Amino acid sequence: MEKTQARVREYLYVDVPRVRTLLAQLALGLPQERRSDRTRQWSASLTGIEGQHHEEGSSDQEVRSLADLHVAMLEDDAEFARMLADVTEVSKKPKNWNRGRIHKALNLGSLIRITGPTSFIYPASFAKSVTAFDVFSDDKTFSTEVTQIVKAMYGEHLTLRVFPCGEGEREYQFSGVISDAGGYLAGEKSVLFSRLGADLQNWTTLATVSRIPERDHMSPTVRLEQVMGELQQAFSRREEVNRQILEKMIQETSRAIEGMGFTEAPVWPAISIIPIAIYREVVPSIIGPELEAED
């Protein structure tokens, strides 16, 4: 009997609340008889974990295992319902980004899957590493200033970047922030760098499209100078600064700050996503005869 190769995934992150919400909605509209053998096996596993005889106080590992199974089921259901688009291949072409083809093809809120070189930045971990340099330096302000800049630009959350066109063309990217509302990464964020390092690694990201920025033909500095000039004119004429003027100032200033890179927001041609799950296929290592040969 021919053996089938098991499919094993290593999960880095799962947005548990979003996965369960999407899965519940999709499952309601799908016929039960179309379930694949793989999905039925997952369902059986879920019954074993959540069954009536399961003791209360499930361990964190059981909760994580359940979340991992939910992701696989979500992909299975979404593909059947044609609600999931794999953009791995089409996003590898820079011309699709430059000409806005990808931006036109994607809809806000839609579910996508992308596999490619991926980086993770956790500001708190980086700040801790920078602070360690204070031991070897007389200037204690360096780490403080760097930490303030990093936190201002990245916030407190884990940042995700997927570069489908490769490391050399980072402007073409899917970017997102991992808030980990479900606590999947609890206790593990601080060790991500030691586990993954600074080099890009191939990961698969399941996500929803959060924002598709428009191409901005005005430089951020010009935009900021323009809005501040209009605000100063309003004050100099002693006009009433009403809510409309203030809201326009906030909106235009926010766009200028985004363009300068001071906030965690995508700038054309990057696309903002909400990561739902991040994983990679586990490929077995092969010990070949050349390793066993006696030189």
C-alpha positions, 0 to 999 in steps of 0.5 A: 500500500502506497504511503501518503505524505503527511502535511505538517505545519508550523504555526507562528501566529493565529488570530483566534477570535477572527478565525473562529468568526470567519469559520462560523460564517462560512460553515453555515453556508456550506453543505456538510456532505462536501466536507473532505476526508481531511476536514472530517479528520479535523472535525473529529480532532475538534470533538476530541478536544472540545467533547463533553468528557473533556476536563475543564481548564484546558492547557494553553497547548490544547487551545493553540492546537485547536486554533491551528485546526480552525485555520486549516478548516477555514482555508478549506471552507474558504477555498470551496466557497471561492472566498480565498485568493492566493496572490503569491504568484501574481504579487511576485511581478513588480509591474503588477504593483507599479501599474496598480493591477494588484490594488485594483484586483483586491477588495477591502476585507477580502481573504488572501493568502501570500507565501514569500520572504517575511520579516518580523519586528518586535519593538520591545525586544529590539529596544531591550537589545539596544539598551544592552549597549549602554554597558559598553558606552558612556553615552546613555542617551543613545539607547533612549533616543533609539527606543523612542524613535522605534516605539513612535514608528512601530508602536508596541505591537509585532510588525509583519512584512511580506516581500513577494518580489524579494528582499531587494524590492521592499517597496512592494510589500504586504504589511500588517500589525499583530496585536494578538488579541487572542493571546496566541503569542503570549510569552513568546514575542520576546524570543521571536528574534532569537528563534528567527533571526534578522534574515528573511524567511519564507512564511505563508500568511493568511490575511484580510485586506485592510487598506489599499492606499492611493498613489499620492503625488504630493510630497509629505513635507509639501502637504504638511506645510500646506495644511499648517499654512491654511491653519495659520491663515485661519488664525491670523484672520481671526476666523472661527476654527470650526470642526471642519477645519480641524478635521481637515488638518488632522486628516492631512497631517496624518497623511503627511506623517504616514508619507514620512514613515512615522506611523505604522501605515502603508505607503503606495504601493504597499498594501495593508493587511490584517494577519489571521494566521502565519505558518510554514509547511514542515519539510522533512530533513534528508540525511543523504549518503554523502553525509555518512560517507567516510572522507 
